[in-house]
Amino acid sequence: MRTAWGVFSVILLCFGLLLTGCKKNIESSASMQEWLEEHDPKEEMTWQAYVREGDQYAAQENLEQAYMQYSKALHLQPENLELRVKRGDILFRKKLMEKALVEYTAVLEKEADRHDANLGVGKVYFAVNDHDKAAEHLEKASGGGCMYWEADAIMGIISDYNGDPLEGENFFLEALRCEPNNGDVLNNLGTCYLLQGKHAEAVDAFINAIKAGNTKKRVYNNLGIALVKTERYQEAFEAFRMSASEAVAYNNIGYIYYLLQNYDKAVKCFEKAISMHSAYYAEADENLKRAKAALFSKKIDNSQPEFEQHQAYSTNIISTDSALQETNLFE
């Protein structure tokens, strides 16, 4: 009987301890719930918080999320013009030009002289090749200081297109005052120098563009042209090689020798181009035939082909593009 009572007492003790433990767990769970509620507020974020998140997403190239956060902020601040500009910038980066223009225009309807909105409108019109309207708005933005250096950079390109490279040079230099290591602007400055016949300055500008990190093929192609203009043919060969391939470089330098009536070197270069890459056979072979014919004619009767006639074959430089290539800032 005593044994049975003892066993029963032990069971009661254990049951009591179990209840105590359950109580503590219940209290612990209640405390956790209170903690979660305290640190998970139900209140909506402030518009400033949405903007901060939008800026972070924009920096990470997550344009969809950035646009969403700016829209949430705009819902809380419907008269905030800066938010409209931010949305316009995102739409521009997504290449949704018409929608971007709607945002920028809505801002200018309320503040016609805003630098940021005028820059946005100017960029949209430039992107769709309406240079006159672009210039109209970019001129208003260019006086806003270094925050709006893009306005000067684009105005420089427009000036070059309009046949005024000296004006373009001034715009590019102003942009570089704010962004001295911008490889795109340096490339465009080099192009501007070439258009003015400032070949040595062009070489320096293209080299600086490459040093600044602009290693696009177009920059090497431009450098090759500038080096040819300064009669640095070996360096020009290396630049053309970097812009496309060694076969293209041999063809291009061969064509330069052809224009200079150095037909022996031209023939060797064209033959080298053909042997290295069959894809360029037709073009290089045609150049080779012309060079051999000119060389034969020169040896027989010392005749000198007219330089103007050779210039008509300028398409026979088959690098990435024989023309000067300015940089589109929106690529």
C-alpha positions as CSV (number, residue, x, y, z in Angstrom):
1,M,0.0,0.0,0.0
2,R,2.8,2.3,0.9
3,T,4.6,1.4,-2.3
4,A,1.5,2.2,-4.3
5,W,1.1,5.6,-2.5
6,G,4.8,6.4,-3.2
7,V,4.4,5.7,-6.9
8,F,1.3,7.8,-7.0
9,S,3.1,10.7,-5.3
10,V,5.9,10.5,-7.8
11,I,3.4,10.6,-10.6
12,L,1.7,13.7,-9.1
13,L,5.1,15.4,-8.7
14,C,6.0,14.8,-12.3
15,F,2.6,16.0,-13.5
16,G,3.1,19.2,-11.5
17,L,6.5,19.8,-13.0
18,L,5.1,19.2,-16.5
19,L,2.3,21.7,-15.9
20,T,5.0,24.2,-14.7
21,G,7.0,23.7,-17.8
22,C,3.9,24.1,-20.0
23,K,3.1,27.4,-18.2
24,K,6.6,28.6,-18.9
25,N,6.4,27.7,-22.6
26,I,3.0,29.4,-22.8
27,E,4.5,32.5,-21.2
28,S,7.5,32.3,-23.5
29,S,5.3,32.0,-26.6
30,A,3.3,34.9,-25.5
31,S,6.4,37.0,-25.0
32,M,7.7,36.0,-28.4
33,Q,4.4,37.1,-30.0
34,E,4.6,40.4,-28.2
35,W,8.2,40.8,-29.4
36,L,7.3,40.1,-33.0
37,E,4.4,42.5,-32.9
38,E,6.7,45.2,-31.5
39,H,9.3,44.7,-34.2
40,D,6.9,44.2,-37.1
41,P,4.9,47.4,-37.2
42,K,1.7,47.4,-39.3
43,E,2.2,51.1,-40.2
44,E,3.0,51.9,-43.9
45,M,6.5,53.0,-44.8
46,T,7.2,56.8,-45.2
47,W,7.6,58.2,-48.7
48,Q,11.2,58.9,-47.9
49,A,11.8,55.2,-47.1
50,Y,10.3,54.2,-50.4
51,V,12.6,56.6,-52.2
52,R,15.6,55.2,-50.5
53,E,14.6,51.7,-51.5
54,G,14.0,52.9,-55.0
55,D,17.4,54.5,-55.2
56,Q,19.0,51.2,-54.1
57,Y,17.1,49.2,-56.6
58,A,18.0,51.7,-59.4
59,A,21.7,51.4,-58.4
60,Q,21.4,47.6,-58.7
61,E,19.8,47.9,-62.2
62,N,16.6,46.4,-60.7
63,L,14.5,48.9,-62.7
64,E,11.1,47.3,-62.2
65,Q,11.4,47.4,-58.4
66,A,12.9,50.9,-58.5
67,Y,9.9,52.2,-60.5
68,M,7.5,50.5,-58.1
69,Q,9.1,52.1,-55.0
70,Y,9.1,55.5,-56.6
71,S,5.4,55.0,-57.5
72,K,4.6,54.2,-53.9
73,A,6.4,57.3,-52.8
74,L,4.5,59.4,-55.4
75,H,1.2,58.0,-54.1
76,L,2.0,59.5,-50.7
77,Q,3.5,62.7,-52.2
78,P,1.5,63.3,-55.5
79,E,2.9,66.8,-55.9
80,N,6.5,65.8,-55.6
81,L,8.1,66.7,-59.0
82,E,11.4,65.1,-58.2
83,L,9.6,61.7,-57.9
84,R,8.2,62.2,-61.4
85,V,11.7,62.9,-62.7
86,K,13.0,59.7,-61.0
87,R,10.2,57.7,-62.6
88,G,11.1,59.3,-66.0
89,D,14.7,58.4,-65.5
90,I,13.8,54.7,-64.9
91,L,11.5,54.6,-67.9
92,F,14.3,56.2,-70.0
93,R,16.7,53.5,-68.9
94,K,14.1,50.9,-69.9
95,K,14.0,52.6,-73.3
96,L,10.3,53.5,-72.9
97,M,10.8,56.9,-74.5
98,E,7.1,58.0,-74.8
99,K,6.3,57.1,-71.2
100,A,9.5,58.8,-70.0
101,L,8.5,61.9,-72.0
102,V,5.1,62.0,-70.3
103,E,6.8,62.1,-66.8
104,Y,9.3,64.8,-67.8
105,T,6.7,66.9,-69.5
106,A,4.4,66.8,-66.5
107,V,7.2,68.3,-64.5
108,L,8.0,71.0,-67.0
109,E,4.3,72.0,-67.1
110,K,4.7,73.1,-63.5
111,E,8.3,74.2,-63.5
112,A,9.5,75.0,-67.0
113,D,13.1,75.8,-66.0
114,R,13.9,72.6,-64.0
115,H,17.3,71.4,-65.0
116,D,16.7,67.7,-64.4
117,A,13.4,67.5,-66.4
118,N,14.9,69.5,-69.3
119,L,17.8,67.1,-69.3
120,G,15.4,64.2,-69.4
121,V,13.4,65.6,-72.3
122,G,16.6,66.5,-74.1
123,K,17.9,62.9,-73.8
124,V,14.6,61.5,-75.0
125,Y,14.6,63.7,-78.1
126,F,18.3,63.0,-78.8
127,A,17.7,59.2,-78.5
128,V,15.0,59.5,-81.2
129,N,17.3,61.7,-83.4
130,D,15.3,64.9,-83.0
131,H,18.4,67.0,-82.5
132,D,16.7,70.4,-82.7
133,K,14.2,69.7,-79.9
134,A,17.0,68.0,-77.9
135,A,19.2,71.0,-78.1
136,E,16.3,73.3,-77.1
137,H,16.0,71.5,-73.7
138,L,19.7,70.6,-73.2
139,E,20.7,74.2,-73.4
140,K,18.4,74.9,-70.4
141,A,19.9,72.0,-68.5
142,S,23.6,72.7,-69.3
143,G,23.7,75.7,-66.9
144,G,22.8,73.7,-63.9
145,G,26.3,72.7,-62.9
146,C,28.2,69.4,-62.8
147,M,25.1,67.4,-61.9
148,Y,24.0,68.0,-65.5
149,W,27.3,67.3,-67.3
150,E,25.4,65.0,-69.7
151,A,23.7,68.0,-71.3
152,D,27.1,69.4,-72.4
153,A,28.3,66.0,-73.5
154,I,25.2,65.5,-75.8
155,M,25.4,69.1,-77.0
156,G,28.9,68.3,-78.1
157,I,27.7,65.4,-80.3
158,I,24.9,67.5,-81.8
159,S,27.4,70.3,-82.6
160,D,29.6,67.7,-84.5
161,Y,26.6,66.5,-86.4
162,N,25.7,70.1,-87.3
163,G,29.2,70.6,-88.7
164,D,30.6,72.8,-85.9
165,P,33.3,70.7,-84.2
166,L,34.9,73.7,-82.6
167,E,31.7,74.3,-80.7
168,G,31.5,70.6,-80.0
169,E,35.0,70.7,-78.5
170,N,34.0,73.4,-76.0
171,F,31.0,71.4,-74.9
172,F,33.1,68.2,-74.4
173,L,35.7,70.1,-72.5
174,E,33.0,71.5,-70.2
175,A,31.6,68.0,-69.6
176,L,35.1,66.7,-68.9
177,R,35.6,69.5,-66.3
178,C,33.0,67.7,-64.3
179,E,33.8,64.1,-65.4
180,P,37.5,64.1,-66.3
181,N,37.7,60.3,-66.6
182,N,34.6,59.6,-68.6
183,G,35.8,57.3,-71.4
184,D,32.8,58.0,-73.7
185,V,33.2,61.8,-73.6
186,L,37.0,61.4,-74.2
187,N,36.3,59.3,-77.3
188,N,33.9,62.0,-78.5
189,L,36.4,64.7,-77.9
190,G,38.9,62.7,-80.0
191,T,36.4,62.4,-82.8
192,C,35.9,66.2,-82.6
193,Y,39.6,66.8,-82.8
194,L,39.9,64.6,-85.9
195,L,37.1,66.6,-87.6
196,Q,39.2,69.7,-87.0
197,G,42.4,68.2,-88.3
198,K,43.9,68.1,-84.8
199,H,45.4,64.7,-85.3
200,A,47.9,64.6,-82.4
201,E,45.3,65.8,-80.0
202,A,42.9,63.2,-81.3
203,V,45.4,60.4,-80.6
204,D,45.9,61.6,-77.0
205,A,42.1,61.8,-76.4
206,F,41.5,58.3,-77.7
207,I,44.4,56.9,-75.6
208,N,43.0,58.7,-72.6
209,A,39.6,57.2,-73.3
210,I,41.1,53.7,-73.3
211,K,43.0,54.4,-70.1
212,A,39.7,55.5,-68.6
213,G,38.2,52.1,-69.3
214,N,36.5,52.7,-72.7
215,T,37.8,49.6,-74.5
216,K,35.1,49.4,-77.1
217,K,36.1,48.4,-80.6
218,R,34.9,51.8,-81.9
219,V,37.5,53.6,-79.8
220,Y,40.4,51.5,-81.1
221,N,39.1,52.0,-84.6
222,N,39.1,55.7,-84.1
223,L,42.6,55.6,-82.6
224,G,43.7,53.6,-85.7
225,I,42.4,56.4,-88.0
226,A,44.1,59.1,-85.9
227,L,47.4,57.2,-85.9
228,V,47.3,56.9,-89.7
229,K,46.8,60.6,-89.9
230,T,49.9,61.1,-87.9
231,E,51.8,58.5,-90.0
232,R,52.3,56.1,-87.1
233,Y,51.4,53.1,-89.2
234,Q,52.7,50.3,-87.0
235,E,50.7,51.7,-84.0
236,A,47.7,52.1,-86.3
237,F,48.0,48.5,-87.3
238,E,47.8,47.5,-83.6
239,A,44.8,49.7,-83.0
240,F,42.9,48.2,-86.0
241,R,43.8,44.8,-84.8
242,M,42.3,45.6,-81.4
243,S,39.2,47.0,-83.1
244,A,38.5,43.8,-85.1
245,S,41.2,41.2,-86.0
246,E,44.7,40.9,-87.4
247,A,43.4,40.1,-90.8
248,V,41.3,43.3,-90.9
249,A,44.3,45.3,-89.6
250,Y,46.5,44.1,-92.5
251,N,43.7,44.9,-95.0
252,N,43.3,48.4,-93.5
253,I,47.0,49.3,-93.4
254,G,47.4,47.8,-96.9
255,Y,44.7,50.2,-98.1
256,I,46.5,53.1,-96.4
257,Y,49.7,52.2,-98.2
258,Y,47.7,51.9,-101.4
259,L,46.4,55.5,-101.0
260,L,50.0,56.6,-100.3
261,Q,51.1,54.8,-103.6
262,N,53.4,52.5,-101.7
263,Y,52.2,49.6,-103.7
264,D,54.9,47.1,-102.7
265,K,53.8,47.3,-99.0
266,A,50.2,47.4,-100.0
267,V,50.4,44.1,-101.9
268,K,52.2,42.4,-99.0
269,C,49.5,43.6,-96.5
270,F,46.6,42.4,-98.7
271,E,48.2,39.0,-99.3
272,K,48.7,38.7,-95.6
273,A,45.0,39.6,-94.9
274,I,43.8,37.0,-97.4
275,S,46.0,34.3,-96.0
276,M,44.8,34.9,-92.5
277,H,41.1,35.0,-92.8
278,S,39.0,33.7,-95.7
279,A,36.0,35.8,-94.6
280,Y,37.8,38.9,-95.9
281,Y,39.0,37.3,-99.2
282,A,36.6,39.1,-101.5
283,E,37.4,42.6,-100.2
284,A,41.1,42.1,-99.7
285,D,41.4,40.3,-103.0
286,E,39.8,43.2,-104.8
287,N,42.3,45.6,-103.0
288,L,45.1,43.3,-103.9
289,K,44.2,43.4,-107.6
290,R,44.1,47.2,-107.6
291,A,47.5,47.4,-105.8
292,K,49.1,44.9,-108.2
293,A,47.7,46.7,-111.2
294,A,49.0,50.1,-109.8
295,L,52.4,48.6,-109.1
296,F,52.7,47.1,-112.6
297,S,51.6,50.4,-114.1
298,K,54.1,52.3,-112.0
299,K,57.0,50.0,-113.0
300,I,56.2,50.1,-116.7
301,D,55.5,53.7,-117.5
302,N,56.0,55.5,-114.1
303,S,52.4,56.6,-114.2
304,Q,50.9,57.9,-111.0
305,P,47.2,57.2,-110.4
306,E,45.2,60.2,-109.3
307,F,44.8,60.4,-105.5
308,E,41.2,61.5,-105.9
309,Q,40.4,58.2,-107.7
310,H,41.8,56.2,-104.8
311,Q,39.7,58.1,-102.4
312,A,36.6,56.8,-104.1
313,Y,37.4,53.3,-102.8
314,S,37.2,54.4,-99.1
315,T,34.9,51.5,-98.4
316,N,37.8,49.1,-98.8
317,I,38.8,49.8,-95.2
318,I,36.9,46.9,-93.6
319,S,37.4,47.5,-89.9
320,T,34.4,47.7,-87.6
321,D,33.6,51.0,-89.4
322,S,35.9,53.1,-91.4
323,A,34.0,56.3,-90.4
324,L,34.6,58.1,-87.2
325,Q,32.5,56.7,-84.4
326,E,31.2,58.9,-81.6
327,T,29.8,57.2,-78.5
328,N,26.1,57.0,-77.9
329,L,25.9,57.8,-74.1
330,F,22.8,55.7,-73.8
331,E,24.1,52.3,-74.9
